[in-house]
């Protein structure tokens, strides 16, 4: 495997400062992705479930109430 040479000083204060800032941003991204994977968070999950019950109450078919093989 080819080794790439670099002149980056990983011990430099500027490098460490930027590294910590990037790790903080990655942490924020991880939190957002966790919410997305959970359906957008509790607020949006409840909103979605509420919309499905509205469809059922009005007699509409929506993706959460339609059965497999049925046509609308």
Buried (B, 14 or more C-beta within 10 A) or exposed (E): EEEEEEEEEEEEEEEEEEEEEEEEEEEEEEEEEEBEEEBEEEEEEEEEEEEBEEBEEEEEEBEEEEEEEEEE
